[in-house]
Amino acid sequence: MPWLGFLIFLAISLWYVWNGKDSFSKKDWLLFAAKVIGVLIGTALFGRLMYNMITSWHFMPMSDAKKLTASLGGACIAVLGSKFLIVALCSIFSNIMGFHKEYNTQNYEELSSFSKSVSPSLLLFVKCLVSAASALMLYGIWLGR
């Protein structure tokens, strides 16, 4: 069971990181915050549901249910956190370039041409790094016990 959870959430995480949308609008940021809040509320509701079902039917030990609930909630937060890291880094870089465009106009053209040549490979490197970090987080959540 833990291997299945690890592989499913790893596939979801890799798809979510590499799906191509690397910048968020204000609406996307609000939707992302709603996803995080939804995961927290969903985890609490799932935990309560598991507690009620276990006290009624005794189909698994309470410690296993606690591990499952914590693993599901932690894995969902890890998936969202990996996408947050990618989008945050892209937003920071975009804001830095916007600052140079507004306040450093004499050097902006040179920085812009350098940025256009380096940023695709840098984004690829960051996505690979975040994918590896996501795999490590999910390994720790599902298999590191």
C-alpha positions as CSV (number, residue, x, y, z in Angstrom):
1,M,0.0,0.0,0.0
2,P,2.7,2.6,0.8
3,W,4.4,1.9,-2.5
4,L,1.2,2.5,-4.4
5,G,0.6,5.8,-2.6
6,F,4.1,6.9,-3.3
7,L,3.9,6.1,-7.0
8,I,0.5,7.7,-7.5
9,F,1.5,10.9,-5.7
10,L,4.9,11.0,-7.5
11,A,3.1,10.7,-10.8
12,I,0.7,13.5,-9.8
13,S,3.5,15.7,-8.5
14,L,5.6,15.3,-11.7
15,W,2.7,16.0,-13.9
16,Y,1.8,19.1,-11.8
17,V,5.3,20.4,-11.9
18,W,5.9,19.8,-15.6
19,N,2.4,20.8,-16.9
20,G,3.8,24.0,-18.4
21,K,1.9,26.7,-16.4
22,D,4.7,28.5,-14.6
23,S,3.1,31.8,-13.7
24,F,-0.1,32.5,-11.9
25,S,-2.5,35.4,-12.3
26,K,-4.3,36.7,-9.2
27,K,-7.2,34.4,-9.9
28,D,-4.8,31.4,-10.1
29,W,-3.2,32.4,-6.8
30,L,-6.6,32.5,-5.1
31,L,-7.5,29.1,-6.6
32,F,-4.1,27.8,-5.3
33,A,-4.8,29.1,-1.8
34,A,-8.3,27.5,-2.0
35,K,-6.6,24.2,-2.9
36,V,-4.4,24.4,0.1
37,I,-7.3,25.2,2.4
38,G,-9.3,22.5,0.7
39,V,-6.6,19.9,1.4
40,L,-6.4,20.9,5.0
41,I,-10.2,20.7,5.5
42,G,-10.4,17.5,3.4
43,T,-7.7,15.8,5.5
44,A,-9.5,16.8,8.7
45,L,-12.8,15.4,7.4
46,F,-11.1,12.2,6.1
47,G,-9.5,11.7,9.5
48,R,-12.9,12.2,11.3
49,L,-14.6,9.8,8.8
50,M,-11.8,7.2,9.4
51,Y,-12.2,7.6,13.2
52,N,-16.0,7.1,13.0
53,M,-15.7,4.1,10.6
54,I,-13.0,2.4,12.8
55,T,-15.0,2.9,16.0
56,S,-18.1,1.4,14.3
57,W,-16.6,-1.5,12.3
58,H,-13.0,-2.1,13.6
59,F,-11.6,-2.9,10.2
60,M,-8.1,-1.5,10.8
61,P,-6.0,-0.4,13.8
62,M,-6.3,3.2,14.8
63,S,-2.5,3.7,14.3
64,D,-2.7,2.6,10.7
65,A,-5.6,5.0,10.1
66,K,-3.6,7.9,11.6
67,K,-0.6,7.0,9.4
68,L,-2.9,6.9,6.3
69,T,-4.6,10.2,7.1
70,A,-1.3,11.9,7.8
71,S,0.3,10.5,4.6
72,L,-2.5,11.5,2.4
73,G,-2.6,15.1,3.8
74,G,1.2,15.5,3.7
75,A,1.4,14.1,0.2
76,C,-1.2,16.5,-1.1
77,I,0.6,19.4,0.6
78,A,3.9,18.3,-0.8
79,V,2.5,18.2,-4.4
80,L,1.1,21.7,-4.0
81,G,4.3,22.9,-2.4
82,S,6.4,21.7,-5.3
83,K,4.2,23.7,-7.8
84,F,4.3,26.7,-5.4
85,L,8.1,26.6,-5.5
86,I,8.2,26.6,-9.3
87,V,5.7,29.4,-9.6
88,A,7.3,31.5,-6.9
89,L,10.8,31.2,-8.4
90,C,9.4,32.2,-11.8
91,S,7.5,35.1,-10.3
92,I,10.6,36.3,-8.4
93,F,12.6,36.3,-11.6
94,S,9.9,38.1,-13.5
95,N,9.7,40.8,-10.8
96,I,13.5,41.2,-10.9
97,M,13.4,41.7,-14.6
98,G,10.4,44.1,-14.2
99,F,12.4,46.1,-11.7
100,H,15.3,46.4,-14.2
101,K,13.0,47.4,-16.9
102,E,11.7,50.3,-14.8
103,Y,14.7,51.4,-12.8
104,N,17.7,50.2,-14.8
105,T,16.8,51.2,-18.3
106,Q,20.4,51.8,-19.5
107,N,21.3,48.1,-18.8
108,Y,17.9,46.5,-19.4
109,E,18.4,45.5,-23.0
110,E,21.6,43.7,-22.2
111,L,20.1,41.9,-19.3
112,S,17.0,41.1,-21.3
113,S,19.0,39.4,-24.1
114,F,21.0,37.5,-21.5
115,S,17.9,36.5,-19.7
116,K,16.2,35.2,-22.9
117,S,19.2,33.0,-23.6
118,V,19.7,31.6,-20.1
119,S,16.2,31.4,-18.6
120,P,14.9,28.3,-20.5
121,S,17.8,26.1,-19.4
122,L,17.6,27.6,-15.9
123,L,13.8,26.8,-15.7
124,L,14.6,23.2,-16.9
125,F,17.2,22.9,-14.1
126,V,14.9,24.2,-11.5
127,K,12.1,21.9,-12.6
128,C,14.4,18.9,-12.4
129,L,15.6,20.0,-9.0
130,V,12.1,20.4,-7.7
131,S,11.0,17.1,-9.2
132,A,13.9,15.3,-7.3
133,A,13.0,17.2,-4.1
134,S,9.4,16.2,-4.6
135,A,10.4,12.6,-5.0
136,L,12.4,12.8,-1.7
137,M,9.5,14.4,0.1
138,L,7.0,11.8,-1.0
139,Y,9.4,9.0,-0.2
140,G,9.8,10.3,3.3
141,I,6.0,10.7,3.6
142,W,5.0,7.3,2.3
143,L,8.0,5.0,2.8
144,G,10.3,6.6,5.4
145,R,8.8,5.0,8.5
